[in-house]
């Protein structure tokens, strides 16, 4: 971790020097291997970290995106990440923590993580009783809330039930990625002009149809558990919450 803030910019400069000789796919492969792999290494421990720490890593990722796409220095960072289908650093942390929680729940290993995860139990019959929710312990300090025993159940409980009930790891990864990408795109819609937002929303609808169709076809999932309408409903609710906050 000590070399992570300095090495990725060096690799970015190295890729920039030979970028005119590379295709976009090859440049993206180099960026993922040399830069993003170091940003993603053990990033689950950064959940709930100060915004300054996240922004430092985000600037490294934005710089890598500019190098891959040969974009101007003042180009919009979110648009570059969207074009490359990269999740921002903060959502990559959430994705890693969600996948780690799923693996721990399914296999009960490693033991040192499994003992920190307990299923939420209720003495009364509630609508949420059928959902595989995890118990979130109460922590009084912000540092305590960053612990795995609190962060992992919090992230897990924020996922839709259809994602929590995925029976395969590949399906869970794909569904979680699409879900986090939905959250990312709602930020773009809220900050874009009307014409740009309409264009992005049209492309997103096509993208979501393809993703959901492929998930249902490849994994033989039930249409009612993972469908395009559910994702669009989540997008609408998320966008309304952001509009209320603004």
C-alpha positions as a printed NumPy array, in Angstrom:
array([[  0.   ,   0.   ,   0.   ],
       [  2.948,   2.299,   0.551],
       [  3.857,   2.323,  -3.134],
       [  0.316,   2.567,  -4.493],
       [  0.09 ,   6.404,  -4.599],
       [  3.319,   6.732,  -6.609],
       [  3.501,   3.711,  -8.897],
       [  0.196,   4.134, -10.841],
       [  1.063,   7.677, -12.08 ],
       [  4.432,   6.368, -13.271],
       [  2.692,   3.608, -15.2  ],
       [  0.212,   6.128, -16.592],
       [  3.071,   8.237, -17.96 ],
       [  4.687,   5.14 , -19.429],
       [  1.462,   4.147, -21.189],
       [  0.983,   7.722, -22.434],
       [  4.388,   7.649, -24.151],
       [  3.418,   4.619, -26.256],
       [ -0.321,   5.28 , -26.443],
       [ -0.207,   6.285, -30.126],
       [  1.085,   2.788, -30.941],
       [ -1.708,   0.954, -29.104],
       [ -5.342,   0.254, -29.788],
       [ -7.997,   1.274, -27.264],
       [ -8.499,  -2.322, -26.131],
       [ -4.78 ,  -2.904, -25.605],
       [ -4.346,   0.407, -23.779],
       [ -7.29 ,  -0.442, -21.534],
       [ -5.789,  -3.863, -20.827],
       [ -2.495,  -2.284, -19.79 ],
       [ -4.251,   0.257, -17.592],
       [ -6.252,  -2.466, -15.845],
       [ -3.178,  -4.635, -15.317],
       [ -0.748,  -1.947, -14.165],
       [ -2.941,   0.728, -12.546],
       [ -6.414,  -0.47 , -11.618],
       [ -5.088,  -3.724, -10.153],
       [ -3.171,  -1.668,  -7.574],
       [ -6.134,   0.559,  -6.823],
       [ -8.382,  -2.484,  -6.295],
       [ -5.887,  -4.382,  -4.127],
       [ -7.385,  -4.868,  -0.629],
       [ -9.715,  -1.924,  -1.288],
       [-12.454,  -3.449,   0.9  ],
       [-10.648,  -2.056,   3.962],
       [-11.252,   1.454,   2.594],
       [-15.026,   1.266,   3.046],
       [-16.08 ,   4.353,   4.964],
       [-12.637,   5.942,   4.614],
       [-12.345,   9.763,   4.564],
       [-13.299,  11.395,   1.272],
       [ -9.75 ,  12.707,   0.838],
       [ -8.395,   9.168,   0.695],
       [-11.016,   8.103,  -1.866],
       [-10.456,  11.207,  -3.997],
       [ -6.707,  10.525,  -4.144],
       [ -7.35 ,   7.11 ,  -5.678],
       [-10.129,   8.525,  -7.861],
       [ -7.727,  11.029,  -9.425],
       [ -5.402,   8.166, -10.324],
       [ -8.259,   6.284, -11.983],
       [ -9.416,   9.404, -13.843],
       [ -5.895,   9.975, -15.118],
       [ -5.739,   6.384, -16.362],
       [ -9.05 ,   6.86 , -18.194],
       [ -7.723,   9.988, -19.924],
       [ -4.612,   8.128, -21.032],
       [ -6.589,   5.195, -22.442],
       [ -9.047,   7.39 , -24.363],
       [ -6.481,  10.103, -25.192],
       [ -8.885,  12.643, -23.758],
       [ -8.004,  16.296, -22.991],
       [ -6.954,  17.185, -19.482],
       [-10.179,  19.111, -18.801],
       [-12.511,  16.4  , -20.095],
       [-15.346,  15.225, -17.849],
       [-14.173,  12.331, -15.702],
       [-17.532,  10.578, -15.274],
       [-18.118,  10.453, -19.024],
       [-14.735,   8.751, -19.515],
       [-15.485,   6.154, -16.85 ],
       [-18.869,   5.504, -18.418],
       [-17.331,   4.993, -21.852],
       [-14.813,   2.497, -20.47 ],
       [-17.459,   0.755, -18.287],
       [-15.34 ,   1.413, -15.184],
       [-16.895,   1.866, -11.78 ],
       [-15.638,   4.772,  -9.651],
       [-13.321,   3.903,  -6.781],
       [-15.975,   4.202,  -4.085],
       [-18.34 ,   1.862,  -5.909],
       [-15.487,  -0.563,  -6.609],
       [-14.999,  -0.752,  -2.847],
       [-18.695,  -1.494,  -2.363],
       [-18.556,  -4.136,  -5.099],
       [-15.543,  -5.86 ,  -3.527],
       [-17.156,  -5.883,  -0.093],
       [-20.441,  -7.263,  -1.471],
       [-18.67 , -10.083,  -3.345],
       [-16.573, -10.903,  -0.281],
       [-19.719, -11.077,   1.843],
       [-21.451, -13.324,  -0.687],
       [-18.511, -15.744,  -0.775],
       [-18.341, -15.84 ,   3.013],
       [-22.071, -16.544,   3.343],
       [-22.027, -19.3  ,   0.732],
       [-18.869, -21.14 ,   1.798],
       [-18.44 , -20.081,   5.477],
       [-14.764, -19.447,   4.769],
       [-12.526, -17.853,   5.753],
       [-13.473, -18.554,   9.34 ],
       [-12.09 , -15.269,  10.659],
       [-14.616, -13.4  ,   8.473],
       [-17.484, -15.843,   8.76 ],
       [-17.698, -15.455,  12.542],
       [-18.377, -11.732,  12.085],
       [-21.473, -12.348,   9.923],
       [-24.746, -13.447,  11.509],
       [-28.171, -13.735,   9.941],
       [-30.75 , -11.298,  11.232],
       [-33.487, -13.024,  13.205],
       [-36.89 , -11.682,  14.216],
       [-39.445, -12.995,  16.655],
       [-42.295, -11.519,  14.64 ],
       [-43.4  , -12.375,  11.118],
       [-42.424,  -9.426,   8.906],
       [-42.294,  -8.896,   5.173],
       [-38.514,  -8.594,   5.436],
       [-38.259, -11.964,   7.199],
       [-37.988, -13.775,   3.86 ],
       [-35.008, -11.634,   2.807],
       [-31.553, -12.98 ,   3.739],
       [-30.618,  -9.913,   5.793],
       [-27.588,  -9.767,   8.051],
       [-27.413,  -8.4  ,  11.567],
       [-25.729,  -4.984,  11.735],
       [-24.089,  -4.365,  15.123],
       [-24.29 ,  -0.886,  16.603],
       [-21.031,   1.073,  16.541],
       [-20.673,   4.483,  18.145],
       [-17.541,   5.616,  16.32 ],
       [-16.962,   6.136,  12.6  ],
       [-13.862,   3.939,  12.796],
       [-15.915,   1.134,  14.335],
       [-18.472,   1.397,  11.528],
       [-15.678,   0.664,   9.048],
       [-15.061,  -2.773,  10.564],
       [-16.033,  -5.818,   8.522],
       [-18.644,  -6.884,  11.065],
       [-20.55 ,  -3.64 ,  10.438],
       [-19.615,  -2.641,   6.873],
       [-20.297,  -6.038,   5.3  ],
       [-23.868,  -6.453,   6.659],
       [-24.663,  -2.809,   5.818],
       [-23.615,  -3.266,   2.185],
       [-25.355,  -6.638,   1.95 ],
       [-28.659,  -5.343,   3.335],
       [-28.632,  -2.469,   0.826],
       [-28.788,  -4.909,  -2.103],
       [-32.143,  -5.907,  -3.628],
       [-33.495,  -9.309,  -2.605],
       [-33.213, -10.578,  -6.186],
       [-29.465,  -9.945,  -6.061],
       [-29.043, -11.437,  -2.586],
       [-30.766, -14.645,  -3.701],
       [-28.468, -15.273,  -6.667],
       [-27.436, -18.925,  -6.634],
       [-24.222, -18.487,  -8.626],
       [-21.221, -16.274,  -7.974],
       [-20.984, -15.175, -11.616],
       [-24.64 , -14.111, -11.575],
       [-24.16 , -12.236,  -8.313],
       [-21.118, -10.391,  -9.667],
       [-22.928,  -9.404, -12.864],
       [-26.052,  -8.297, -11.008],
       [-24.097,  -6.265,  -8.449],
       [-22.053,  -4.608, -11.181],
       [-25.204,  -3.606, -13.061],
       [-26.758,  -2.32 ,  -9.833],
       [-23.749,  -0.139,  -8.99 ],
       [-23.6  ,   1.059, -12.567],
       [-27.23 ,   2.136, -12.233],
       [-26.288,   4.256,  -9.233],
       [-23.372,   5.747, -11.163],
       [-25.509,   6.621, -14.175],
       [-28.146,   8.337, -12.05 ],
       [-25.438,  10.774, -10.971],
       [-24.665,  11.473, -14.621],
       [-28.351,  12.028, -15.396],
       [-28.728,  14.464, -12.522],
       [-25.662,  16.529, -13.5  ],
       [-26.2  ,  16.548, -17.279],
       [-28.255,  18.895, -19.423],
       [-31.644,  17.768, -20.728],
       [-30.39 ,  16.779, -24.196],
       [-27.333,  14.983, -22.853],
       [-29.359,  13.224, -20.179],
       [-31.873,  12.015, -22.783],
       [-29.094,  10.628, -24.954],
       [-27.427,   8.902, -21.998],
       [-30.747,   7.511, -20.775],
       [-31.53 ,   6.051, -24.214],
       [-28.153,   4.328, -24.354],
       [-28.579,   3.127, -20.804],
       [-31.995,   1.569, -21.549],
       [-30.47 ,  -0.407, -24.416],
       [-27.528,  -1.381, -22.194],
       [-29.814,  -2.534, -19.386],
       [-31.981,  -4.598, -21.764],
       [-28.928,  -6.403, -23.139],
       [-27.461,  -7.063, -19.682],
       [-30.68 ,  -8.356, -18.119],
       [-31.469, -10.511, -21.153],
       [-28.004, -12.045, -21.128],
       [-28.205, -12.729, -17.386],
       [-31.53 , -14.518, -17.777],
       [-30.345, -16.496, -20.819],
       [-26.889, -17.482, -19.589],
       [-27.908, -18.406, -16.05 ],
       [-31.491, -19.631, -16.701],
       [-32.854, -17.341, -14.009],
       [-36.487, -16.703, -13.307],
       [-37.818, -13.687, -15.164],
       [-39.666, -12.454, -12.098],
       [-36.529, -12.451,  -9.915],
       [-34.236, -10.517, -12.24 ],
       [-35.924,  -8.38 , -14.858],
       [-35.571,  -5.097, -16.652],
       [-38.591,  -3.558, -14.909],
       [-37.032,  -4.121, -11.511],
       [-33.808,  -2.401, -12.494],
       [-35.673,   0.553, -13.974],
       [-37.787,   0.854, -10.822],
       [-34.624,   0.948,  -8.74 ],
       [-33.178,   3.617, -11.036],
       [-36.302,   5.772, -10.714],
       [-36.366,   5.52 ,  -6.925],
       [-32.66 ,   6.309,  -6.67 ],
       [-33.008,   9.311,  -8.948],
       [-35.972,  10.638,  -6.923],
       [-33.946,  10.325,  -3.704],
       [-31.089,  12.288,  -5.226],
       [-33.463,  14.99 ,  -6.458],
       [-34.894,  15.27 ,  -2.947],
       [-31.425,  15.629,  -1.437],
       [-30.521,  18.365,  -3.905]])
